């Protein structure tokens, strides 16, 4: 249980750290780019890449239940990406929830794939 709690805390910390690192990298290359281009780069490349990296981290370090661990580890980061203002229309709610509903399953899927890759197919049998 302690291992799972530490893995969740490390997933949250690494996701925030990767967000800060990505923000700094975008700051360095942002001179000739418009805000629209940077927004598309963040939404469609950087955020999914962070979700995939966190999924890999959870999948490789988890002993069991990587899906739940990845979901709990990615949830604070995915909710933080959204605007603090609550939408008032149905389309506003859909656009507010869609990154959450895409990034968390993406990270959980990668976590399961990494977990299955790390686990041996046939566990070794004891000779005793």
N, C-alpha and C positions, 0 to 999 in steps of 0.2 A: 504494500500500500504506500509506503514511504517512497519507493522507487517511482511509482506511478505519479505521485504528487510532485516529486522533483522533476519528472519528465514534463508534466504539464506546465510547471513554473518555468522550466527552461524553454519550452516551446513558446510561451508568451514572451519571455525576455528576448529570445532570438528573433521572433517576428517583429517586435518593436525595434530591435537593433538593426535588422535588415531594412526596415522602413526608413530609419534615420540615415543609413548608409546609402540607400537609393535616392533619398532626397538630396544628400550632398553630391552624389554623382550627377543628378539632374541639374543641380545648381552649377556644377562645373561645365556642363555642356550646353547650358541654356542660352548662350549668348545669341545665336542666330535663329532660335526656334520661337515660334509663337506659343501663346498659352494653350491654344487648342491642340497643337501638336504634342506638347508636353502632357496635357491631360489624357490624350489618347494613348500615349506611351505608358503612362502610369496605369491606366485602367486596363489595357489589353496586353501588356507585356510584363510590367514590373509586379503588379499585384498577383497575377497567376503564378509568376516565377517564385515569389515569396511563399505562396501557398504550397507549391510543389516542394520547395526546399524544406519547409517545416514538416510536410508529410514524409519526406525522406528521413529527416531527423527522428521523428516519432516512430516510423516503421523500423528503422535500424536499431533503435534503443529500447523498443518495447518488447516485453516478454509475452504479453497476451492483451487482447482487446485493443488493437491499434486504432480502430475506427473511433471508438468512444474517446480515447486519449487525444486523438487528433482534433476531434470536434471541440472538445473542451479547451484544448490548447489554442485553437485558432479563433474561437468565438470572440474573445475580447478584442483581438486585432481586427477582425472583420467588422465588428460593430463600430469600432473606433474610426473606420474609414468613412463612415456615413456622416452626413451633416447633422448637427445637433438639433436642427429645426424639424419638427414633425410635419410630414406632408398632410395636406387637407383633402386631396382627391384620390380616387382609386389609382389613376395612372401615376400619381406621385408616390403612393405606397409601393406600387410595382417597381418603379425605378429605384426606390429607396431600398427595397428588400432584394432585388435581383443580384447585386454583387455578393451579398451574404449567402444567398441560395446557390450561387455558382462556386464561390471560392472555398467554402467549407467542404462540400462534397468532393471537390477536386483534391484538396489536401488529404481527406480521408481515403480516397481511392489510391492515391500515391502511397499513403502510409500502409495500406493493406498490401499493395504490390511489393513495397520494400520489405515488409515483414515476411511475406511468403518467400521472397528471394533469399532472405537471411536464414530462414529456418531450413534445416535439412529435410528432405522428403521422407526418408526412412530413418527414424532415430536409431542410433547404434544400440544393439542388444548387449546385455551384460553377459559375460562369459561365466560368471559364477553360478 
